[in-house]
Amino acid sequence: MGIFERRHQPRLLRTQKVSYSDLYFILRLSRGDLTLRPIFIAASVELGNSTTKSILTATDLKSGRTYILDKAVKMTREALSPRDSFCHTISSVELSEVSIAELVKTTLQECASSVGITVPDLHFVVRSTGVTACFSRIEEVEGVIKALAKGCMLAGVPPRKMISPMTIENISPDLRKFSRMEKTYFDGAVTGNIPPGGDSVVGNEMEGELVTAGLKEAAKWVDVDYRNPVLSLDFGTTLAGRITDDGLPYARVTGSFCGLAGAIHDAVVSKVVKVDFPSVFDLQKKSIMGRRRIKKEVVKGYAEDILGHVQIEKVKNGTRVGGVPVNVEAAKKNGVVLIGVDAGYNLSNLPEIADIGAELVKEEGEQYIIPVIDELSACIVEELVGIAKEEGLLLHDTKIGVTGRAGITGKKAEIILDKLSKLFVRNMDKEVIFADDALSRGASVLGRCMHQFGTPENPIGGVQSHGCVYGKRKKEQKK
């Protein structure tokens, strides 16, 4: 048996919710004593093209580990508001400032209530969005961020809990002793990565930053040193992610991903499910659990047909990739290689992909949809990583992280590992991690960085096999 024929064992972290009351008991056991150190409670509010989420996390400021308390998930199409719309999703769901704010308010309040706390109990809230399809310029995305802020404030979040604290007095009294704010300051670096300077490179820049940080935290749970250099991929409806080098004290972003991800899968099922603004979420499990044996040649054939309508390439020009605004000149100035995924030119081939999905169901049955989608995701990951490799962006110890519904569900992780192992001609099981909700974990990490809640004994930033970069940061900031 060859090394690529054996079953792969993905390092996959799936979210396991921990009740607020049980968390104290867990922390007592993990520490081996009865002391209760304060925990940092953060909320991630994400307006996505398919779903809108509010996820509450609690971070043990001693170990640096983040626990998911609960999450509320709603379909973004619930905020449909054609009359006063100023933006729309990839699938053309029109949204207004009021409808976004109301959906965010409801989602955040529902999540806090299910945890058993009030919104004012939160220490920090991070807002992010992948809704960029209607904008021609990256700057226009700010309007969505403002609508998210309005929703958070309607839910009871004060503005000061959505920005970096200016002084130690702006931090909750029970957490102040854990902050190093009087010795260092937040300079924009998150988990040892300094963002590109000047103008943003892609419209969903913040998502790329958050998922990279979240994957670094998630790696602590699966025993992988996922510090710089890394390659992170977020396969939501749209694609986000970054590639970093191994610089100290701060690594530089050398690559950025943009364009389509789950939107391609949604197109596959768009003529199969009978709802407005359909997505893979609308597939009924009973309709895809067929008893007939799945034929690999059929799966690969249809995946190849779909990929024939997809472009995966280095972005050299243009202002938009798969609905996502990009700034090619800013990327060049910062030495960042843009790698994008599109269906035709700015979504133009999505109808053809929908036709292939309809043909697949008619000819082979609905039980083939998920296997084809799994193969499709793995092929896209393989191509993206392959381009990064060809561009010389991967170092000998670059770790790879994948998150998002279009990258970790089904059998995607196993197939991705198989393809990457063949690409690098070695088993990649210990060099690739998969994590659910990396963006929300990244929101918690961002909050910690802004508050200077570091854990030198268990660092997230820095370079693999090295210690904490706290001392180097202090020296850098004194220059």
C-alpha positions in Angstrom: 0.0 0.0 0.0 1.4 3.4 -1.0 1.7 6.3 1.4 -1.1 8.1 -0.3 -3.5 5.2 -0.2 -3.9 5.0 3.5 -6.7 6.8 5.4 -5.8 10.3 6.5 -6.5 11.6 10.0 -7.3 15.3 9.8 -6.4 17.6 12.7 -10.0 18.9 12.9 -11.3 21.1 15.7 -15.1 21.2 15.8 -16.9 23.6 18.0 -18.0 22.1 21.3 -20.1 24.6 23.3 -19.3 25.0 27.0 -21.9 26.4 29.3 -21.0 29.5 31.2 -21.5 27.7 34.5 -19.5 24.6 33.5 -16.6 26.7 32.4 -15.6 27.7 35.9 -15.5 24.0 36.9 -13.4 23.1 33.8 -10.9 25.9 34.5 -10.6 24.8 38.2 -9.7 21.2 37.1 -7.3 22.3 34.3 -5.4 24.5 36.7 -5.2 22.1 39.6 -6.4 24.6 42.2 -9.5 26.4 43.3 -8.5 29.9 42.1 -10.8 31.5 39.7 -9.0 33.9 37.4 -11.2 36.3 35.4 -12.1 35.3 31.8 -12.3 37.5 28.8 -15.7 37.4 27.2 -15.9 38.5 23.6 -18.6 38.4 20.9 -18.0 38.0 17.2 -20.7 39.5 15.0 -20.4 38.3 11.4 -22.6 39.5 8.6 -22.0 36.9 5.9 -23.4 36.4 2.4 -25.3 33.3 3.5 -25.5 33.5 7.3 -25.3 36.1 10.1 -23.7 34.8 13.3 -23.2 36.0 16.8 -20.7 33.8 18.6 -19.7 34.3 22.3 -16.3 33.2 23.4 -14.6 33.0 26.8 -10.8 33.1 27.0 -8.8 31.8 30.0 -6.2 34.6 30.3 -3.8 32.2 32.0 -3.7 29.5 29.3 -4.8 31.6 26.4 -7.4 28.9 25.4 -10.7 30.1 24.0 -14.0 28.3 24.7 -17.1 28.7 22.6 -20.0 29.5 24.9 -22.8 29.6 22.3 -23.7 30.9 18.9 -26.8 32.1 17.2 -27.0 31.7 13.5 -29.6 33.2 11.1 -29.9 33.3 7.4 -28.9 36.7 6.1 -31.8 36.6 3.7 -34.0 37.3 6.7 -32.8 40.9 6.5 -34.1 41.3 2.9 -35.0 45.0 2.5 -35.3 46.0 -1.2 -36.9 49.4 -0.6 -34.0 51.1 1.3 -31.1 48.8 0.3 -27.6 50.1 0.0 -25.8 46.8 -0.5 -26.5 43.2 -1.4 -25.0 39.7 -1.0 -23.4 37.5 -3.6 -26.9 36.0 -4.2 -28.4 39.5 -4.6 -30.2 39.7 -1.2 -30.7 43.4 -0.8 -30.0 44.8 2.6 -30.6 48.2 4.2 -28.8 49.8 7.2 -32.0 49.3 9.3 -32.5 45.6 8.3 -28.8 44.8 9.0 -29.0 46.5 12.4 -32.2 44.7 13.4 -30.8 41.3 12.4 -27.6 41.9 14.3 -29.4 43.2 17.4 -31.7 40.1 17.5 -28.9 37.7 16.8 -26.6 39.1 19.5 -29.3 39.4 22.1 -30.5 35.8 21.4 -26.9 34.5 21.8 -26.3 36.4 25.0 -29.6 35.2 26.5 -28.9 31.6 25.6 -25.5 31.8 27.5 -27.2 33.3 30.5 -25.5 36.7 30.5 -26.6 40.2 29.4 -25.0 42.1 26.5 -23.4 44.6 28.9 -21.6 41.7 30.5 -19.4 41.4 27.3 -15.9 42.7 27.5 -15.5 43.3 23.8 -17.3 42.9 20.4 -15.7 42.5 17.0 -17.7 43.1 13.8 -16.8 41.7 10.4 -18.5 41.1 7.1 -18.0 39.3 3.8 -20.8 41.3 2.1 -18.8 43.1 -0.5 -20.5 42.1 -3.8 -22.2 45.4 -4.6 -19.3 47.6 -3.9 -16.8 48.9 -6.5 -14.3 50.2 -4.0 -13.0 48.7 -0.7 -13.8 51.9 1.2 -17.5 51.4 0.6 -17.5 48.3 2.8 -17.3 50.7 5.7 -21.0 51.4 5.4 -21.8 47.7 6.3 -19.4 47.9 9.3 -21.3 51.0 10.5 -24.6 49.2 10.1 -23.2 46.4 12.2 -22.1 48.9 14.9 -25.6 50.3 15.0 -27.1 46.9 15.5 -24.6 46.2 18.3 -25.5 49.4 20.0 -29.2 48.7 19.7 -28.5 45.4 21.5 -26.8 47.3 24.3 -23.1 47.3 23.4 -21.4 50.7 24.3 -19.2 52.1 21.5 -16.1 51.8 23.8 -16.4 48.0 23.7 -16.0 48.0 20.0 -12.7 49.9 19.8 -9.2 49.4 21.1 -9.0 50.7 24.7 -6.9 53.9 24.9 -5.8 53.5 28.6 -5.8 50.9 31.3 -8.8 52.7 32.8 -10.8 51.7 29.7 -10.4 48.0 30.6 -12.8 46.2 33.0 -11.3 46.5 36.6 -11.2 42.7 37.1 -9.1 42.3 34.0 -6.6 45.2 34.3 -3.9 43.2 36.1 -3.7 40.8 33.1 -3.0 43.7 30.7 0.5 44.8 29.7 -0.9 48.1 28.3 1.4 50.2 30.5 4.5 48.5 28.9 3.4 47.9 25.4 0.7 49.2 23.1 -1.5 47.9 20.3 0.3 48.8 17.0 -1.9 46.9 14.7 -0.1 43.6 14.9 -2.3 40.6 15.6 -0.7 37.3 16.6 2.7 38.5 15.4 1.4 39.6 11.9 1.7 43.2 10.8 -1.0 44.0 8.2 -0.1 45.5 4.8 0.4 49.3 5.1 -1.6 52.0 3.4 -4.8 51.0 1.5 -6.5 47.7 2.1 -5.7 45.0 -0.5 -9.1 43.2 -0.5 -12.6 44.1 0.5 -12.8 41.4 3.2 -9.3 42.2 4.6 -10.5 41.9 8.2 -11.8 38.4 7.7 -8.4 37.2 6.4 -6.8 38.7 9.5 -9.3 37.2 11.9 -9.3 33.7 10.5 -5.5 33.6 10.5 -5.6 34.6 14.2 -8.4 32.1 15.0 -6.6 29.2 13.3 -3.5 30.0 15.5 -5.7 29.7 18.6 -7.5 26.6 17.3 -4.2 24.9 16.7 -3.5 24.8 20.4 -6.4 22.3 20.8 -5.1 19.9 18.1 -1.4 20.0 19.1 0.0 21.7 16.1 2.4 24.7 16.2 0.5 26.9 13.8 2.6 30.0 14.3 4.3 31.9 11.5 4.9 31.0 8.7 1.3 30.0 7.8 -1.2 29.8 5.0 -4.8 30.3 6.1 -7.9 29.8 4.0 -11.5 30.7 5.0 -14.0 28.9 2.7 -17.2 30.8 3.6 -19.5 32.0 0.8 -16.6 34.1 -0.2 -12.9 33.3 0.1 -10.5 35.0 2.5 -7.1 34.2 3.9 -3.5 35.1 4.1 0.1 33.8 3.7 2.8 35.0 6.1 6.6 34.8 6.3 8.7 34.1 9.4 9.8 37.6 10.3 10.5 38.7 13.9 9.0 40.2 16.0 6.4 40.7 13.3 5.7 38.5 10.3 4.8 40.2 7.0 1.7 39.3 4.9 3.1 38.0 1.6 -0.1 36.6 0.1 -3.8 37.2 0.2 -6.8 35.2 -1.0 -10.0 36.6 -2.4 -13.0 35.7 -4.5 -15.5 32.9 -4.3 -15.7 29.8 -2.2 -19.1 28.4 -0.9 -20.9 30.6 -3.5 -19.8 28.1 -6.1 -21.4 25.3 -4.1 -24.5 27.3 -3.6 -24.7 27.7 -7.4 -24.5 23.9 -7.8 -27.7 23.5 -5.7 -29.5 26.7 -6.8 -31.8 24.8 -9.3 -32.2 21.9 -6.9 -33.6 23.4 -3.8 -36.9 25.3 -4.0 -36.3 28.4 -2.0 -35.5 32.0 -2.7 -31.8 32.8 -2.5 -30.8 29.2 -2.1 -27.6 27.8 -0.5 -26.2 24.4 0.4 -27.7 24.9 3.9 -31.1 24.3 2.3 -30.4 20.7 1.2 -32.4 18.2 3.1 -30.3 15.4 4.6 -32.8 12.7 3.6 -32.5 13.8 0.0 -28.8 13.3 -0.2 -28.4 10.1 1.7 -28.8 7.7 -1.2 -28.3 3.9 -0.9 -26.6 3.5 -4.3 -22.8 3.2 -4.3 -21.2 6.5 -5.2 -19.0 6.2 -8.3 -15.7 8.0 -8.1 -15.4 8.5 -11.8 -18.8 10.3 -11.9 -17.9 12.5 -9.0 -14.6 13.5 -10.5 -16.2 14.0 -13.9 -18.8 16.5 -12.7 -16.2 18.3 -10.4 -14.0 18.8 -13.5 -17.0 20.1 -15.5 -17.7 22.7 -12.8 -14.0 23.6 -12.5 -14.0 24.3 -16.2 -16.2 27.3 -15.4 -13.9 28.5 -12.5 -10.8 30.6 -12.7 -8.2 30.1 -10.0 -5.2 32.4 -10.6 -2.8 35.1 -9.5 -4.7 38.4 -9.8 -2.6 40.8 -11.9 -5.2 43.5 -12.8 -8.9 44.5 -12.3 -10.9 45.9 -9.5 -13.0 42.9 -8.5 -12.6 39.2 -8.2 -15.7 37.1 -7.6 -17.7 40.1 -6.4 -14.9 41.1 -3.9 -13.3 44.5 -4.5 -9.5 44.3 -4.8 -6.7 46.9 -5.0 -4.0 45.4 -7.2 -1.8 48.5 -6.9 -1.9 48.4 -3.1 -1.0 44.7 -3.2 2.0 45.4 -5.5 3.2 48.3 -3.2 3.2 45.9 -0.2 4.7 43.0 -2.0 1.5 40.9 -1.5 0.6 38.3 -4.1 -3.2 38.2 -4.7 -4.6 34.8 -5.5 -8.3 34.7 -6.5 -11.2 32.5 -7.4 -13.9 33.5 -9.8 -16.6 31.9 -11.9 -16.1 33.5 -15.3 -15.7 37.2 -15.0 -17.1 38.5 -11.7 -19.7 35.7 -11.2 -20.7 35.4 -14.9 -20.4 31.6 -15.0 -22.6 30.8 -12.0 -25.6 30.1 -14.2 -23.7 27.5 -16.1 -22.6 25.9 -12.8 -26.2 25.9 -11.8 -27.1 24.0 -15.0 -24.4 21.4 -14.2 -25.9 20.9 -10.7 -29.4 20.4 -12.2 -28.0 17.9 -14.7 -26.1 16.0 -12.0 -29.3 15.5 -10.0 -31.3 14.5 -13.0 -28.8 12.0 -14.3 -27.3 10.6 -11.1 -29.5 11.7 -8.2 -29.2 14.1 -5.3 -27.0 11.8 -3.3 -24.1 12.9 -5.6 -24.3 16.6 -4.7 -22.3 16.5 -1.5 -19.5 14.1 -2.9 -19.1 16.4 -5.9 -19.0 19.5 -3.7 -16.4 17.8 -1.5 -14.2 17.0 -4.4 -14.7 20.5 -5.8 -13.5 22.1 -2.6 -10.4 19.9 -2.4 -9.5 20.7 -6.0 -9.8 24.4 -5.3 -7.6 24.2 -2.2 -5.0 22.2 -4.1 -4.9 24.8 -6.8 -4.7 27.7 -4.4 -1.8 26.1 -2.5 -0.2 25.1 -5.7 -0.1 28.7 -7.0 1.3 29.9 -3.6 4.0 27.2 -4.0 4.8 28.3 -7.5 5.1 31.9 -6.5 7.6 31.0 -3.8 5.4 32.1 -0.9 5.7 28.9 1.0 8.7 28.3 3.3 9.9 24.9 4.3 7.8 24.9 7.5 4.7 26.8 6.4 1.7 25.3 8.1 -1.7 25.3 6.3 -5.1 26.0 8.0 -8.6 25.7 6.6 -11.9 26.9 8.0 -15.4 27.7 6.8 -18.4 25.6 5.8 -17.1 25.1 2.3 -13.7 23.8 3.5 -14.3 21.5 6.4 -17.8 19.9 6.2 -18.5 16.4 4.8 -15.3 14.5 3.7 -13.5 17.7 2.5 -10.7 17.4 5.1 -9.7 13.9 4.1 -9.8 14.7 0.4 -7.8 17.9 0.9 -5.1 16.0 2.8 -4.9 13.4 0.1 -4.4 16.1 -2.6 -1.9 18.2 -0.6 0.1 15.1 0.3 0.5 14.4 -3.4 1.3 18.0 -4.1 4.1 18.1 -1.5 5.1 14.4 -2.0 4.8 13.7 1.8 2.1 13.0 4.3 0.5 16.3 5.3 -1.7 15.1 8.2 0.4 17.0 10.8 1.0 20.1 8.7 -2.6 21.0 8.0 -5.3 21.9 10.5 -9.0 22.3 10.1 -11.2 24.3 12.4 -14.8 25.4 12.8 -15.6 29.0 13.7 -12.0 30.2 13.3 -13.3 33.7 12.6 -15.0 34.0 16.0 -11.9 32.6 17.7 -9.9 35.3 15.8 -12.3 37.9 17.1 -11.4 36.9 20.7 -7.7 36.9 19.8 -8.0 40.4 18.3 -9.7 41.6 21.4 -6.8 40.2 23.5 -4.2 41.9 21.3 -6.0 45.2 21.6 -6.1 44.8 25.4 -2.6 43.5 25.6 -3.7 40.3 27.2 -0.7 38.2 26.2 0.3 34.7 27.5 4.1 34.5 27.2 4.1 31.0 28.5 1.8 29.8 25.8 2.3 32.3 22.9 0.1 32.5 19.8 2.3 35.0 18.0 5.9 34.6 16.9 7.5 31.9 14.9 7.3 28.1 15.2 9.7 26.5 17.6 10.5 29.9 19.1 9.4 31.5 22.4 7.3 34.6 23.0 8.2 37.7 21.1 7.1 40.1 24.0 10.7 41.3 24.6 11.3 41.9 20.9 8.1 43.8 20.7 9.0 46.1 23.5 12.3 46.9 21.9 10.6 47.5 18.5 8.1 49.8 20.0 10.8 51.9 21.8 12.6 52.7 18.5 
